[in-house]
């Protein structure tokens, strides 16, 4: 149970999260951490700077951010040839 003015319990947060996941028709195995990864992946795909992503995650060391969160996505792989061609033709 949530009491205004007091910290929410982990169970209360989890129950609310799973309720909204179900209402949105999202996969049942989705977790808050999954959303964190998706958020970072989308920022990286949009070309956001590493320092900005690192700050949003609260990491003091950018190596942690790079190792855990910044990986090449299928969308990024598809864009590589086009970006390379643009560089070579300019």
ROSE-4610 file (N, C-alpha, C; in Angstrom, 1 decimal, always signed):
// ROSE-4610
residu = [X/X/X/X/X/X/X/X/X/X/X/X/X/X/X/X/X/X/X/X/X/X/X/X/X/X/X/X/X/X/X/X/X/X/X/X/X/X/X/X/X/X/X/X/X/X/X/X/X/X/X/X/X/X/X/X/X/X/X/X/X/X/X/X/X/X/X/X/X/X/X/X/X/X/X/X/X/X/X/X/X/X/X/X/X/X/X/X/X/X/X/X/X/X/X/X/X/X/X/X/X/X/X/X/X/X/X/X/X/X/X/X/X/X/X/X/X/X/X/X/X/X/X/X/X/X/X/X/X/X/X/X/X/X/X/X/X/X/X/X/X/X/X/X/X/X/X/X/X/X/X/X/X/X/X/X/X/X/X/X/X/X/X/X/X/X/X/X/X/X/X/X/X/X/X/X/X/X/X/X/X/X/X/X/X/X/X/X/X/X/X/X/X/X/X/X/X/X/X/X/X/X/X/X/X/X/X/X/X/X/X/X/X/X/X/X/X/X/X/X/X/X/X/X/X/X/X/X/X/X/X/X/X/X/X/X/X/X/X/X/X/X/X/X/X/X/X/X/X/X/X/X/X/X/X/X/X/X/X/X/X/X/X/X/X/X/X/X/X/X]
num = [1/1/1/2/2/2/3/3/3/4/4/4/5/5/5/6/6/6/7/7/7/8/8/8/9/9/9/10/10/10/11/11/11/12/12/12/13/13/13/14/14/14/15/15/15/16/16/16/17/17/17/18/18/18/19/19/19/20/20/20/21/21/21/22/22/22/23/23/23/24/24/24/25/25/25/26/26/26/27/27/27/28/28/28/29/29/29/30/30/30/31/31/31/32/32/32/33/33/33/34/34/34/35/35/35/36/36/36/37/37/37/38/38/38/39/39/39/40/40/40/41/41/41/42/42/42/43/43/43/44/44/44/45/45/45/46/46/46/47/47/47/48/48/48/49/49/49/50/50/50/51/51/51/52/52/52/53/53/53/54/54/54/55/55/55/56/56/56/57/57/57/58/58/58/59/59/59/60/60/60/61/61/61/62/62/62/63/63/63/64/64/64/65/65/65/66/66/66/67/67/67/68/68/68/69/69/69/70/70/70/71/71/71/72/72/72/73/73/73/74/74/74/75/75/75/76/76/76/77/77/77/78/78/78/79/79/79/80/80/80/81/81/81/82/82/82/83/83/83/84/84/84/85/85/85/86/86/86/87/87/87/88/88/88/89/89/89/90/90/90]
x = [+0.8/+0.0/+0.9/+0.5/+1.3/+0.6/+1.4/+1.0/+1.6/+0.8/+1.4/+2.4/+3.5/+4.5/+5.5/+5.3/+6.2/+6.8/+8.0/+8.6/+7.7/+7.6/+6.9/+7.7/+7.0/+7.7/+8.0/+9.0/+9.4/+8.2/+7.4/+6.3/+5.2/+5.0/+4.0/+4.4/+5.7/+6.2/+6.1/+6.5/+6.4/+5.0/+4.0/+2.6/+2.1/+2.4/+2.0/+2.6/+3.9/+4.6/+3.9/+3.8/+3.2/+1.8/+1.0/-0.3/-0.3/+0.6/+0.7/+1.3/+2.2/+2.7/+1.6/+0.8/-0.4/-1.4/-1.7/-2.6/-2.1/-0.8/-0.2/+0.0/-0.3/-0.1/+1.3/+2.2/+3.7/+4.0/+5.2/+5.6/+5.6/+5.2/+5.1/+6.5/+7.5/+8.9/+9.6/+8.9/+9.5/+9.7/+10.8/+11.2/+11.5/+11.5/+12.0/+13.4/+14.2/+15.6/+15.6/+14.6/+14.5/+14.2/+13.4/+13.1/+14.3/+15.1/+16.4/+17.3/+17.4/+18.2/+17.6/+16.3/+15.7/+15.9/+15.8/+16.0/+17.4/+18.4/+19.8/+20.0/+19.5/+19.7/+19.1/+17.9/+17.3/+18.1/+18.6/+19.5/+20.7/+21.3/+22.5/+22.2/+21.1/+20.7/+20.4/+20.0/+19.7/+21.0/+22.1/+23.4/+23.7/+23.0/+23.3/+24.7/+25.4/+26.8/+26.8/+28.0/+28.2/+28.1/+28.7/+28.6/+27.2/+26.3/+24.9/+24.3/+24.5/+23.9/+24.5/+25.7/+26.4/+25.8/+25.6/+25.0/+23.6/+22.8/+21.4/+21.3/+22.3/+22.3/+22.9/+23.6/+24.2/+25.6/+26.2/+27.5/+28.6/+29.6/+30.8/+31.8/+31.8/+32.8/+32.1/+32.6/+32.0/+32.2/+33.2/+33.5/+32.3/+31.7/+30.6/+29.4/+29.2/+28.1/+28.4/+29.6/+29.9/+29.7/+30.3/+30.3/+28.9/+28.1/+26.8/+25.7/+25.7/+24.5/+24.7/+25.9/+26.1/+26.5/+25.6/+25.9/+25.3/+25.9/+25.4/+24.1/+23.0/+21.7/+21.5/+20.5/+20.2/+20.0/+19.3/+19.0/+20.3/+21.2/+22.5/+23.3/+23.3/+24.0/+23.5/+22.2/+21.6/+22.0/+22.2/+22.6/+24.0/+24.9/+26.3/+26.7/+26.2/+26.5/+26.1/+25.0/+24.5/+25.4/+25.7/+26.6/+28.0/+28.5/+29.8/+29.8/+28.7/+28.6/+28.5/+27.8/+27.7/+29.0/+29.8/+31.1/+32.1/+32.0/+32.9/+32.5/+31.2/+30.8/+30.9/+31.3/+31.4/+32.8]
y = [-1.2/+0.0/+1.2/+2.2/+3.5/+4.5/+5.1/+6.2/+7.5/+8.5/+9.8/+10.3/+10.8/+11.4/+10.4/+9.1/+8.1/+7.4/+6.8/+6.1/+4.9/+4.7/+3.6/+2.3/+1.2/-0.1/-0.7/-1.5/-2.2/-3.0/-3.6/-4.4/-3.5/-2.3/-1.4/-1.0/-0.6/-0.1/-1.3/-2.5/-3.6/-3.9/-3.9/-4.1/-3.1/-1.9/-0.8/-1.0/-1.3/-1.5/-2.6/-3.8/-4.9/-4.6/-3.9/-3.5/-2.7/-1.7/-0.9/-1.6/-2.5/-3.3/-4.1/-4.7/-5.5/-4.6/-3.5/-2.5/-2.1/-1.9/-1.5/-2.6/-3.8/-5.0/-5.3/-5.0/-5.2/-6.6/-7.2/-8.5/-8.6/-9.7/-9.9/-9.9/-10.2/-10.3/-9.0/-7.9/-6.6/-6.1/-5.5/-5.0/-3.5/-2.8/-1.4/-1.3/-2.3/-2.2/-2.4/-3.1/-3.2/-1.9/-1.1/+0.3/+1.2/+1.0/+1.7/+1.4/+0.1/-0.2/+0.3/+0.3/+0.8/+2.3/+3.0/+4.5/+4.8/+4.1/+4.4/+4.0/+2.9/+2.5/+3.5/+4.0/+5.1/+6.4/+6.7/+7.9/+7.8/+6.6/+6.3/+6.3/+5.7/+5.7/+7.1/+8.0/+9.4/+10.2/+9.6/+10.3/+11.1/+10.8/+11.6/+11.3/+12.3/+12.2/+11.2/+10.5/+9.6/+10.3/+11.5/+12.2/+12.5/+12.8/+13.0/+11.7/+10.6/+9.3/+8.9/+9.0/+8.7/+9.4/+10.7/+11.5/+11.1/+10.8/+10.4/+9.1/+8.2/+6.9/+7.0/+8.1/+8.3/+7.5/+7.3/+6.6/+7.6/+7.2/+8.1/+7.7/+6.5/+6.0/+5.7/+6.3/+6.1/+4.7/+4.0/+2.6/+1.7/+1.9/+1.1/+1.4/+2.6/+3.0/+2.3/+2.4/+1.8/+0.3/-0.3/-1.8/-2.4/-1.8/-2.4/-2.0/-0.7/-0.1/+0.2/+0.5/+1.0/-0.2/-0.7/-1.8/-1.5/-2.1/-1.8/-2.5/-1.7/-2.3/-2.6/-3.3/-3.7/-2.4/-1.4/-0.2/+0.6/+0.6/+1.3/+0.6/-0.8/-1.5/-1.2/-1.1/-0.7/+0.7/+1.6/+3.0/+3.1/+2.2/+2.4/+2.6/+1.7/+1.9/+3.3/+3.8/+5.1/+6.2/+6.1/+7.1/+7.1/+5.9/+5.8/+6.4/+6.1/+6.6/+8.1/+8.7/+10.1/+10.8/+10.1/+10.7/+10.6/+9.5/+9.3/+10.3/+10.6/+11.5/+12.9/+13.3/+14.7/+15.3]
z = [+0.0/+0.0/+0.0/-0.8/-0.9/+0.0/+0.8/+1.7/+1.2/+0.8/+0.4/+1.4/+0.9/+1.8/+2.3/+2.1/+2.5/+1.3/+1.4/+0.2/-0.2/-1.5/-2.0/-1.8/-1.5/-1.3/-2.7/-2.7/-4.0/-4.5/-3.6/-4.1/-4.7/-4.1/-4.7/-6.1/-6.2/-7.5/-8.5/-8.2/-9.1/-9.5/-8.5/-8.9/-9.8/-9.6/-10.5/-11.9/-11.9/-13.2/-14.0/-13.4/-14.1/-14.6/-13.8/-14.2/-15.5/-15.5/-16.7/-17.9/-17.7/-18.8/-19.4/-18.6/-19.1/-19.8/-19.2/-19.9/-21.3/-21.4/-22.6/-23.6/-23.2/-24.1/-24.4/-23.5/-23.6/-23.1/-23.5/-23.0/-21.5/-21.0/-19.5/-18.9/-19.6/-19.1/-19.0/-19.4/-19.4/-17.9/-17.7/-16.4/-16.5/-15.3/-15.4/-16.0/-15.7/-16.2/-17.8/-18.3/-19.7/-20.3/-19.6/-20.1/-20.1/-19.1/-19.0/-20.2/-20.5/-21.7/-23.0/-23.1/-24.3/-24.4/-23.3/-23.3/-23.8/-23.2/-23.6/-25.1/-25.5/-26.9/-27.8/-27.5/-28.4/-28.4/-27.2/-27.2/-28.0/-27.9/-28.7/-30.2/-30.6/-32.0/-32.5/-31.6/-32.0/-32.1/-31.7/-31.8/-30.6/-29.4/-28.2/-27.8/-27.2/-26.7/-25.5/-25.5/-24.4/-23.0/-22.9/-21.6/-21.1/-22.1/-21.7/-21.2/-22.0/-21.6/-20.2/-20.0/-18.8/-17.6/-17.8/-16.7/-16.4/-17.5/-17.2/-16.5/-16.7/-16.0/-14.6/-14.3/-13.0/-12.9/-14.0/-13.9/-13.8/-12.9/-12.8/-13.8/-14.3/-15.2/-16.6/-17.7/-19.0/-19.5/-19.0/-19.4/-19.0/-17.9/-17.5/-18.5/-18.8/-19.7/-21.1/-21.6/-22.9/-22.9/-21.8/-21.8/-21.6/-20.8/-20.5/-21.4/-21.7/-22.4/-23.9/-24.3/-25.7/-26.6/-27.3/-28.2/-29.6/-30.6/-32.0/-32.2/-32.5/-32.8/-34.3/-34.6/-36.0/-36.8/-36.2/-36.9/-37.2/-36.2/-36.4/-37.5/-37.5/-38.6/-40.0/-40.1/-41.4/-41.9/-41.0/-41.3/-41.7/-41.3/-41.6/-43.0/-44.0/-45.4/-45.9/-45.5/-46.0/-45.4/-44.2/-43.6/-44.2/-44.5/-45.1/-46.5/-47.3/-48.6/-48.6/-47.6/-47.5/-47.2/-46.4/-46.0/-47.3/-48.0/-49.1/-50.3/-50.4/-51.5/-51.2/-50.0/-49.7/-49.9]
